[in-house]
């Protein structure tokens, strides 16, 4: 009796990725996941309100965004610990994109936010299905650091009026806000400022000396109690302290994005920027935690999970979400075992929202501003900024351009500027591979090649190493460097090319080598190559360049190439030479003048 062999349902795992980790679920994992979920729900309560404020949306929308999208992303992503929800960077980009089209907080603004979220999810899902997970690599870490530092200043500047109790124009640019602040600095409401400072200092102290306690909640409680006391003894008419107002105690209501083709076309560029930024955040966080959790991340599956979470979220009153570093890191530290922790967090948040929503009415607007000041400060990565300034002028330029673009131009454009500048510098580096003349070092064994100018060189053979790819963008630079080396050593007619460091070659690179060989042969010299990698050889063979060079001019090793070349060299020149660069040279008799001396 024969048993039918089991077939690994890979297609089913791709369609329903949660089937991969379901066997990990047990009584113990459910317990720790539940604890992690409740902890995460408490943490996201003040964050969700703060991030929605940044995005220009009513506070409850930040909490809605931490519910349904988090569940979908957990079930359809690949990370065990990634928790999705509202993030600072996406909130600030959404505000920058939508505030030009509608008044923040209005029903039309909310509808645009949901529509942008739907488009963001569709872009992310399409990229995941197309297996374009490597696209996020084009947003360099430097771009993200520059963008978040600029976003931090934008967040702080947008809350200056609430922190100091000033009447500044809504939706003003960074420059206009700062100019307006200095003009109205004499109109500061010190009651509002006092509440903001109490909130700010409480948050700083708790974060510094009691890091395990949710510092945002502590800060909000301190600010609320201070405002309550001031309003009780002095009256709200005198203090001018405005309160947030009670949140609606309900679960995320159903919503409908705007499917007008004109609106979709207007939002598409911003949605693409949000999609790329969100995927960068999610995949970067997932990979960072996966290293510590010894888990392997599938970038394409994360794309699909994030895309589905935003698509579903747009129909449940959620704006664009991504992986949250704070909540994901906490999820891992608390000991979560499976993505069910994110599901439990969403359920717990819904219960908390139903219970505490009325109490949010006592939260002062000034306290929210102080909380956002703390958020903004946490976004500035001073450690990496200092490292970038010390390490690389090009990376520093990318950082500064992205930073100032974030402050003074449209936010999605700032991301594109950073990406384009990163690509330009990358192409500049790859289009200028290192082309250097090398010789064997007789002082070491087994005589590795060295670029030292102090070592003797062969008067007939020039050995050249190319470090990098030989493609259309690098061909001109390589040809120019070879010409410079030929002018420097005109007697070296034969070129021996060390190809071990050439990672990639295209048609233009192959043609360049064939032309160099043809030119040297006309001048009485030749071109030989050794150390070609299989992929490079395959391209050159398909393109006919091996035939143009001559298969007898291609060698696997340097010694093999020298043994072939040595009999072809000019005997009289070798007889007069005292350099003895290669091992074969040492078998020749020394010149008579040298022997006599």
C-alpha positions as CSV (number, residue, x, y, z in Angstrom):
1,X,0.0,0.0,0.0
2,X,1.5,3.3,-1.1
3,X,1.0,6.7,0.7
4,X,0.5,9.8,-1.4
5,X,3.4,12.1,-0.7
6,X,2.5,15.3,1.2
7,X,2.8,18.5,-0.9
8,X,4.1,21.6,0.9
9,X,1.3,24.2,0.3
10,X,3.5,27.2,-0.4
11,X,0.7,28.9,-2.3
12,X,-1.5,28.5,0.8
13,X,1.2,30.0,3.1
14,X,1.5,33.0,0.7
15,X,-2.3,33.5,0.6
16,X,-2.7,33.0,4.4
17,X,0.7,33.6,6.0
18,X,-0.7,33.3,9.5
19,X,-0.8,29.5,8.9
20,X,3.0,29.5,9.3
21,X,2.9,30.7,12.9
22,X,-0.4,29.2,14.1
23,X,1.4,26.0,15.3
24,X,3.4,28.3,17.7
25,X,0.2,29.2,19.5
26,X,-0.3,27.5,22.9
27,X,-1.5,28.2,26.4
28,X,1.7,29.9,27.5
29,X,2.0,32.0,24.3
30,X,-1.6,33.1,24.6
31,X,-0.9,34.4,28.1
32,X,2.2,36.4,27.2
33,X,0.6,37.7,24.0
34,X,-2.4,38.9,26.0
35,X,-0.1,40.7,28.5
36,X,1.9,42.3,25.6
37,X,-1.4,43.3,23.9
38,X,-2.9,45.1,26.9
39,X,0.4,46.9,27.5
40,X,0.6,48.0,23.9
41,X,-3.0,49.2,24.0
42,X,-2.2,51.5,27.0
43,X,0.8,52.9,25.2
44,X,-1.0,53.7,22.0
45,X,-3.8,55.6,23.7
46,X,-1.9,58.9,24.1
47,X,0.2,58.2,20.9
48,X,-2.9,57.7,18.8
49,X,-4.5,61.0,19.9
50,X,-1.2,62.8,19.4
51,X,-0.5,61.4,15.9
52,X,-4.1,62.2,14.7
53,X,-3.6,65.7,15.9
54,X,-0.4,65.9,13.8
55,X,-2.3,64.6,10.7
56,X,-5.0,67.2,11.1
57,X,-7.7,64.7,12.0
58,X,-10.0,64.4,15.0
59,X,-8.2,62.6,17.9
60,X,-10.3,59.5,17.8
61,X,-9.0,58.7,14.2
62,X,-5.6,57.9,15.6
63,X,-7.1,55.3,17.9
64,X,-9.2,53.9,15.0
65,X,-6.0,53.6,13.0
66,X,-4.5,51.4,15.8
67,X,-7.3,48.9,15.6
68,X,-8.4,47.3,12.3
69,X,-5.1,48.0,10.3
70,X,-3.1,46.4,13.2
71,X,-5.1,43.2,13.0
72,X,-4.9,42.9,9.2
73,X,-1.1,43.7,9.2
74,X,-0.5,41.1,11.9
75,X,-2.4,38.3,10.1
76,X,-1.0,39.0,6.6
77,X,2.5,40.2,7.3
78,X,5.6,38.0,8.0
79,X,6.9,39.5,11.3
80,X,6.0,38.0,14.6
81,X,6.4,41.2,16.5
82,X,5.6,44.1,14.1
83,X,2.7,46.2,15.3
84,X,1.1,48.6,12.8
85,X,-0.8,51.8,13.6
86,X,-0.4,55.6,13.3
87,X,3.1,56.9,12.9
88,X,4.6,60.4,13.2
89,X,6.2,60.5,9.7
90,X,3.1,59.4,7.9
91,X,0.9,61.8,9.9
92,X,3.1,64.8,9.0
93,X,3.2,63.8,5.3
94,X,-0.6,63.4,5.2
95,X,-1.1,66.8,6.8
96,X,1.3,68.4,4.4
97,X,-0.5,66.8,1.4
98,X,-4.1,67.3,2.5
99,X,-4.1,70.7,4.3
100,X,-3.6,72.4,0.9
101,X,-6.8,70.8,-0.4
102,X,-9.2,71.1,2.6
103,X,-9.5,72.5,6.1
104,X,-8.0,70.1,8.6
105,X,-10.6,68.3,10.7
106,X,-13.5,69.0,8.4
107,X,-15.6,66.1,6.9
108,X,-14.1,66.7,3.4
109,X,-10.6,66.6,4.9
110,X,-11.4,63.3,6.6
111,X,-12.8,61.9,3.4
112,X,-9.6,62.9,1.5
113,X,-7.5,61.2,4.3
114,X,-9.4,57.9,3.9
115,X,-9.1,58.1,0.1
116,X,-5.4,58.7,0.3
117,X,-5.2,55.7,2.7
118,X,-7.0,53.5,0.2
119,X,-4.6,54.6,-2.6
120,X,-1.6,54.0,-0.3
121,X,-2.8,50.5,0.4
122,X,-3.4,49.7,-3.3
123,X,0.1,50.9,-4.2
124,X,1.6,48.8,-1.4
125,X,-0.4,45.7,-2.3
126,X,0.5,46.0,-6.0
127,X,4.2,46.3,-5.2
128,X,4.0,43.3,-2.9
129,X,2.2,41.1,-5.5
130,X,4.8,42.3,-8.1
131,X,7.5,41.2,-5.5
132,X,9.2,44.6,-5.4
133,X,10.3,44.3,-1.8
134,X,13.7,45.6,-2.6
135,X,12.3,49.0,-3.6
136,X,12.5,50.2,0.0
137,X,16.3,49.9,-0.2
138,X,16.3,53.0,-2.4
139,X,15.2,55.1,0.5
140,X,18.5,55.2,2.4
141,X,18.7,55.4,6.2
142,X,20.2,58.9,5.8
143,X,17.1,60.1,3.9
144,X,14.9,58.8,6.7
145,X,17.0,60.5,9.4
146,X,16.9,63.8,7.5
147,X,13.2,63.6,6.9
148,X,12.3,62.7,10.4
149,X,14.5,65.5,11.8
150,X,12.8,68.0,9.6
151,X,9.4,66.5,10.4
152,X,10.2,66.9,14.1
153,X,10.7,70.7,13.7
154,X,7.5,70.9,11.7
155,X,5.6,69.1,14.5
156,X,7.0,71.4,17.1
157,X,6.4,74.5,15.0
158,X,2.8,73.4,14.4
159,X,2.2,73.2,18.2
160,X,3.8,76.5,19.2
161,X,0.5,78.3,19.2
162,X,-1.0,75.7,21.5
163,X,2.0,75.5,23.8
164,X,2.3,79.2,24.3
165,X,-1.4,80.1,24.0
166,X,-1.0,82.3,20.9
167,X,-3.3,83.1,18.1
168,X,-1.3,82.1,15.0
169,X,-2.7,81.4,11.5
170,X,-3.6,77.8,10.9
171,X,-1.7,75.8,8.2
172,X,1.1,78.4,7.9
173,X,4.5,77.2,6.7
174,X,7.4,76.7,9.0
175,X,8.9,80.1,8.2
176,X,5.6,81.9,8.6
177,X,4.9,80.2,11.9
178,X,8.3,81.1,13.4
179,X,8.0,84.7,12.1
180,X,4.5,85.0,13.6
181,X,5.7,83.5,16.9
182,X,8.5,86.2,17.3
183,X,6.0,89.0,16.4
184,X,3.5,87.8,19.0
185,X,6.0,86.7,21.7
186,X,4.6,89.4,24.0
187,X,1.1,87.9,23.9
188,X,2.0,84.6,25.5
189,X,-0.7,83.2,27.8
190,X,1.3,82.1,30.9
191,X,-1.5,80.0,32.3
192,X,-1.5,77.9,29.1
193,X,2.3,77.9,29.1
194,X,2.3,76.7,32.7
195,X,0.1,73.7,31.9
196,X,2.3,72.9,28.9
197,X,5.5,73.1,31.0
198,X,4.1,70.9,33.8
199,X,3.2,68.3,31.1
200,X,6.5,68.6,29.4
201,X,8.7,68.4,32.5
202,X,6.6,65.5,34.0
203,X,7.0,63.5,30.8
204,X,10.8,64.1,30.8
205,X,11.2,63.2,34.4
206,X,9.1,60.0,34.2
207,X,10.9,58.9,31.0
208,X,14.3,59.5,32.6
209,X,13.7,58.0,36.1
210,X,10.8,55.6,35.6
211,X,11.2,54.3,32.0
212,X,8.8,51.4,32.5
213,X,5.9,53.7,33.3
214,X,4.0,55.1,30.3
215,X,5.5,58.6,30.4
216,X,2.9,60.1,28.0
217,X,0.0,59.0,30.3
218,X,1.9,60.4,33.4
219,X,2.4,63.7,31.6
220,X,-1.2,64.0,30.4
221,X,-2.5,63.3,33.9
222,X,-0.2,66.0,35.4
223,X,-1.2,68.5,32.8
224,X,-4.9,67.7,33.2
225,X,-4.8,68.1,37.0
226,X,-2.9,71.4,36.7
227,X,-5.5,72.8,34.2
228,X,-8.3,71.5,36.4
229,X,-6.9,73.3,39.4
230,X,-6.3,76.6,37.5
231,X,-9.7,76.6,35.9
232,X,-11.4,75.8,39.3
233,X,-9.7,78.6,41.2
234,X,-9.3,81.3,38.5
235,X,-12.0,80.4,36.0
236,X,-11.6,79.4,32.4
237,X,-12.4,82.9,31.2
238,X,-9.3,84.2,32.9
239,X,-6.9,81.3,32.2
240,X,-8.0,80.7,28.6
241,X,-7.0,77.0,28.9
242,X,-8.8,75.1,26.1
243,X,-9.7,71.4,26.6
244,X,-9.7,68.6,24.0
245,X,-13.3,67.6,24.4
246,X,-14.7,64.1,25.0
247,X,-13.9,61.4,22.4
248,X,-16.8,59.5,21.0
249,X,-17.0,56.2,23.0
250,X,-17.5,53.9,20.0
251,X,-15.6,51.4,17.9
252,X,-14.4,52.4,14.4
253,X,-17.4,53.3,12.3
254,X,-17.7,52.2,8.7
255,X,-16.4,54.8,6.2
256,X,-16.3,55.3,2.4
257,X,-13.4,56.9,0.5
258,X,-14.0,59.2,-2.4
259,X,-13.8,57.4,-5.7
260,X,-13.9,60.5,-7.9
261,X,-11.2,59.9,-10.6
262,X,-10.2,63.6,-10.4
263,X,-9.6,63.3,-6.6
264,X,-7.8,60.0,-7.1
265,X,-5.5,61.6,-9.6
266,X,-4.7,64.5,-7.3
267,X,-3.9,62.3,-4.4
268,X,-1.9,59.6,-6.3
269,X,1.5,61.3,-6.0
270,X,1.1,61.9,-2.3
271,X,-0.2,58.3,-1.9
272,X,2.9,56.9,-3.6
273,X,5.2,58.9,-1.3
274,X,3.2,57.7,1.8
275,X,3.3,54.1,0.5
276,X,7.1,54.2,0.1
277,X,7.6,55.8,3.4
278,X,5.3,53.4,5.2
279,X,6.9,50.4,3.7
280,X,10.3,51.7,4.6
281,X,9.2,52.1,8.2
282,X,7.5,48.7,8.4
283,X,10.2,46.6,6.7
284,X,13.1,48.4,8.6
285,X,11.4,47.9,12.0
286,X,10.5,44.3,11.2
287,X,14.1,43.5,10.1
288,X,15.6,45.2,13.1
289,X,13.5,43.2,15.5
290,X,13.8,40.0,13.5
291,X,17.5,40.0,14.0
292,X,17.0,39.9,17.8
293,X,14.2,37.4,17.6
294,X,16.1,35.1,15.2
295,X,13.3,35.3,12.6
296,X,13.5,35.6,8.9
297,X,11.4,38.4,7.3
298,X,9.8,38.3,3.9
299,X,9.8,41.8,2.5
300,X,7.2,41.1,-0.2
301,X,4.8,39.6,2.4
302,X,5.2,42.7,4.5
303,X,4.3,44.8,1.5
304,X,1.1,42.7,1.1
305,X,0.3,42.9,4.8
306,X,0.7,46.7,4.9
307,X,-1.2,47.1,1.7
308,X,-4.2,45.1,2.9
309,X,-4.1,46.8,6.3
310,X,-4.5,50.2,4.7
311,X,-7.1,49.1,2.2
312,X,-9.3,47.6,4.9
313,X,-8.5,50.5,7.3
314,X,-9.8,53.0,4.8
315,X,-13.3,51.5,5.2
316,X,-13.1,51.5,9.0
317,X,-12.2,55.2,9.6
318,X,-8.5,54.6,9.8
319,X,-5.9,56.8,8.0
320,X,-2.6,55.5,6.6
321,X,-0.7,53.3,9.0
322,X,2.7,51.6,9.2
323,X,4.9,49.7,11.6
324,X,5.3,51.5,14.9
325,X,8.8,51.4,16.3
326,X,7.8,52.1,19.9
327,X,4.9,49.6,20.0
328,X,6.8,46.9,18.1
329,X,9.9,47.2,20.3
330,X,7.7,47.1,23.4
331,X,5.9,44.0,22.0
332,X,9.2,42.2,21.7
333,X,10.6,43.3,25.1
334,X,7.4,42.3,26.9
335,X,7.9,38.8,25.4
336,X,5.2,38.5,22.7
337,X,5.4,35.1,20.9
338,X,3.1,35.5,17.9
339,X,1.3,38.3,16.0
340,X,-1.8,37.5,18.2
341,X,-0.3,40.1,20.6
342,X,-1.1,42.8,18.0
343,X,-4.7,41.4,17.7
344,X,-5.1,41.4,21.4
345,X,-3.8,45.0,21.6
346,X,-6.4,46.2,19.1
347,X,-9.2,44.4,21.0
348,X,-8.0,45.9,24.3
349,X,-7.8,49.3,22.8
350,X,-11.4,49.1,21.7
351,X,-12.4,48.2,25.2
352,X,-10.3,51.0,26.7
353,X,-11.8,53.5,24.2
354,X,-15.3,52.6,25.3
355,X,-14.4,53.1,29.0
356,X,-12.2,56.2,29.0
357,X,-13.4,58.2,26.0
358,X,-15.4,60.6,28.2
359,X,-12.4,61.3,30.4
360,X,-10.4,62.6,27.4
361,X,-12.6,65.7,27.6
362,X,-10.5,67.0,30.5
363,X,-7.2,66.9,28.5
364,X,-5.9,70.4,27.8
365,X,-4.8,71.3,24.3
366,X,-1.6,72.7,25.8
367,X,-0.8,69.3,27.3
368,X,-1.3,67.7,23.8
369,X,1.2,70.3,22.5
370,X,3.7,69.4,25.2
371,X,3.3,65.7,24.3
372,X,4.0,66.4,20.7
373,X,7.1,68.4,21.7
374,X,8.3,65.2,23.4
375,X,7.4,63.2,20.3
376,X,9.3,65.7,18.1
377,X,12.4,65.6,20.3
378,X,12.4,61.8,20.2
379,X,12.5,61.9,16.4
380,X,15.8,63.7,16.1
381,X,18.5,61.0,15.9
382,X,21.4,63.1,17.1
383,X,23.7,60.0,17.4
384,X,23.4,59.1,13.7
385,X,23.4,62.7,12.6
386,X,26.8,63.2,14.2
387,X,28.1,60.0,12.8
388,X,26.9,61.0,9.3
389,X,28.6,64.4,9.6
390,X,31.9,62.8,10.5
391,X,31.8,59.9,8.1
392,X,30.7,61.2,4.7
393,X,30.3,64.5,2.9
394,X,28.0,63.0,0.4
395,X,25.7,61.5,3.0
396,X,25.8,64.8,4.9
397,X,24.6,66.5,1.7
398,X,21.8,64.0,1.4
399,X,20.8,64.6,5.0
400,X,20.8,68.4,4.8
401,X,19.0,68.5,1.5
402,X,16.3,66.2,2.8
403,X,16.1,68.1,6.1
404,X,15.7,71.5,4.5
405,X,13.3,70.2,1.8
406,X,11.1,68.8,4.5
407,X,11.0,72.2,6.2
408,X,10.5,74.4,3.2
409,X,8.9,72.4,0.4
410,X,6.1,69.8,0.1
411,X,6.8,66.8,2.3
412,X,6.3,64.1,-0.3
413,X,8.6,66.0,-2.6
414,X,11.3,66.0,0.2
415,X,11.2,62.2,0.2
416,X,11.6,62.1,-3.6
417,X,14.5,64.6,-3.4
418,X,16.3,62.5,-0.9
419,X,15.8,59.3,-3.0
420,X,16.9,61.0,-6.2
421,X,20.0,62.5,-4.5
422,X,20.8,59.1,-3.0
423,X,20.6,57.5,-6.4
424,X,22.7,60.2,-8.0
425,X,25.5,59.7,-5.5
426,X,25.2,55.9,-5.8
427,X,25.5,56.2,-9.6
428,X,28.4,58.5,-9.3
429,X,30.2,56.0,-7.1
430,X,29.5,53.0,-9.3
431,X,30.3,54.9,-12.5
432,X,33.8,55.7,-11.2
433,X,35.3,52.3,-10.3
434,X,38.8,52.2,-9.0
435,X,41.2,51.5,-11.9
436,X,44.8,51.0,-10.6
437,X,48.1,49.6,-11.9
438,X,49.3,46.8,-9.6
439,X,52.5,44.6,-9.4
440,X,53.4,41.5,-7.4
441,X,54.9,42.3,-4.0
442,X,58.1,40.3,-3.7
443,X,58.3,40.9,0.0
444,X,55.2,38.7,0.8
445,X,54.1,35.2,-0.1
446,X,52.5,34.2,-2.4
447,X,53.3,37.6,-3.9
448,X,49.9,39.4,-3.8
449,X,49.3,42.3,-6.1
450,X,50.0,45.8,-4.7
451,X,49.4,49.3,-5.9
452,X,52.5,50.6,-4.2
453,X,54.6,53.0,-6.4
454,X,57.8,51.9,-4.6
455,X,57.7,48.4,-6.1
456,X,59.5,47.5,-9.3
457,X,57.3,47.2,-12.4
458,X,57.6,45.3,-15.7
459,X,58.7,47.5,-18.6
460,X,56.5,45.5,-21.1
461,X,53.4,44.3,-19.2
462,X,51.1,46.5,-17.2
463,X,48.8,44.7,-14.7
464,X,45.6,46.7,-14.0
465,X,42.9,45.9,-11.5
466,X,39.3,47.3,-11.9
467,X,37.3,47.4,-8.6
468,X,33.6,47.7,-9.5
469,X,31.2,47.0,-12.3
470,X,32.0,47.6,-15.9
471,X,28.7,49.0,-17.3
472,X,27.6,51.7,-19.6
473,X,27.9,54.4,-16.9
474,X,31.4,53.4,-16.0
475,X,32.9,52.8,-19.4
476,X,34.0,56.3,-20.1
477,X,35.8,56.6,-16.7
478,X,37.6,53.2,-17.2
479,X,38.7,54.1,-20.7
480,X,40.0,57.5,-19.4
481,X,42.0,55.8,-16.6
482,X,43.5,53.2,-19.0
483,X,44.5,56.0,-21.3
484,X,46.2,57.9,-18.4
485,X,48.1,54.8,-17.3
486,X,49.2,54.2,-20.9
487,X,50.5,57.7,-21.1
488,X,52.3,57.3,-17.8
489,X,54.0,54.0,-18.9
490,X,54.0,54.2,-22.7
491,X,56.5,51.3,-23.1
492,X,54.1,48.8,-21.5
493,X,52.3,47.7,-24.7
494,X,50.6,44.6,-23.1
495,X,47.7,45.1,-20.7
496,X,46.9,42.3,-18.3
497,X,43.5,42.9,-16.7
498,X,42.7,41.5,-13.3
499,X,38.9,41.0,-13.5
500,X,38.4,39.4,-10.1
501,X,36.9,42.6,-8.6
502,X,34.6,43.2,-11.6
503,X,31.1,42.2,-10.3
504,X,29.1,43.0,-13.4
505,X,29.5,43.7,-17.1
506,X,27.0,44.8,-19.7
507,X,27.2,45.1,-23.5
508,X,28.8,48.5,-23.3
509,X,31.5,47.2,-21.0
510,X,32.2,44.2,-23.3
511,X,32.5,46.4,-26.3
512,X,34.9,48.7,-24.5
513,X,37.2,45.7,-23.7
514,X,37.0,44.5,-27.3
515,X,37.9,48.0,-28.6
516,X,40.8,48.3,-26.2
517,X,42.2,45.0,-27.4
518,X,41.8,46.0,-31.0
519,X,43.5,49.4,-30.4
520,X,46.5,47.9,-28.6
521,X,47.0,45.2,-31.2
522,X,47.3,47.9,-33.9
523,X,50.0,49.5,-31.8
524,X,52.0,46.3,-31.4
525,X,50.5,45.4,-28.0
526,X,47.7,43.2,-26.7
527,X,45.0,42.7,-24.0
528,X,44.8,39.7,-21.7
529,X,42.3,39.0,-18.9
530,X,42.3,36.7,-16.0
531,X,40.0,35.9,-13.1
532,X,36.7,36.4,-15.0
533,X,33.7,35.4,-12.9
534,X,31.2,33.0,-14.5
535,X,28.4,35.6,-14.8
536,X,30.8,38.0,-16.5
537,X,32.1,35.3,-18.8
538,X,28.5,34.3,-19.8
539,X,27.6,37.9,-20.8
540,X,30.8,38.3,-22.8
541,X,30.4,35.0,-24.5
542,X,26.8,35.7,-25.5
543,X,27.8,39.1,-26.8
544,X,30.6,37.7,-28.9
545,X,33.3,39.6,-26.9
546,X,35.2,36.4,-25.9
547,X,35.6,35.7,-29.6
548,X,36.7,39.3,-30.3
549,X,39.3,39.1,-27.5
550,X,40.4,35.5,-28.4
551,X,39.7,32.6,-26.1
552,X,43.5,32.1,-25.7
553,X,43.6,35.6,-24.1
554,X,41.3,34.6,-21.2
555,X,42.8,32.9,-18.1
556,X,41.7,31.7,-14.8
557,X,44.7,32.7,-12.8
558,X,47.5,35.3,-12.9
559,X,50.3,32.7,-13.0
560,X,48.7,30.9,-15.9
561,X,48.5,34.2,-17.8
562,X,52.1,35.2,-17.1
563,X,53.3,31.7,-18.2
564,X,51.5,32.2,-21.5
565,X,52.7,35.8,-21.9
566,X,56.3,35.4,-21.0
567,X,57.6,33.7,-24.2
568,X,55.8,36.4,-26.2
569,X,57.8,39.3,-24.6
570,X,60.7,41.0,-26.3
571,X,63.8,39.0,-25.4
572,X,66.2,41.9,-25.7
573,X,64.2,44.0,-23.3
574,X,64.0,41.2,-20.8
575,X,67.8,40.7,-21.1
576,X,68.4,44.3,-20.1
577,X,65.7,44.4,-17.4
578,X,66.8,44.4,-13.7
579,X,63.3,44.5,-12.2
580,X,62.6,40.8,-12.0
581,X,58.9,41.4,-11.3
582,X,57.5,37.9,-12.1
583,X,58.8,34.5,-11.0
584,X,59.7,33.6,-14.6
585,X,62.0,36.6,-14.7
586,X,64.2,35.2,-12.0
587,X,65.4,32.3,-14.2
588,X,66.9,34.8,-16.7
589,X,70.6,35.7,-16.3
590,X,71.2,39.2,-14.9
591,X,72.5,41.9,-17.4
592,X,76.3,41.9,-17.8
593,X,76.7,45.5,-16.4
594,X,74.9,44.5,-13.2
595,X,77.0,41.3,-12.9
596,X,80.2,43.2,-13.4
597,X,79.4,45.7,-10.7
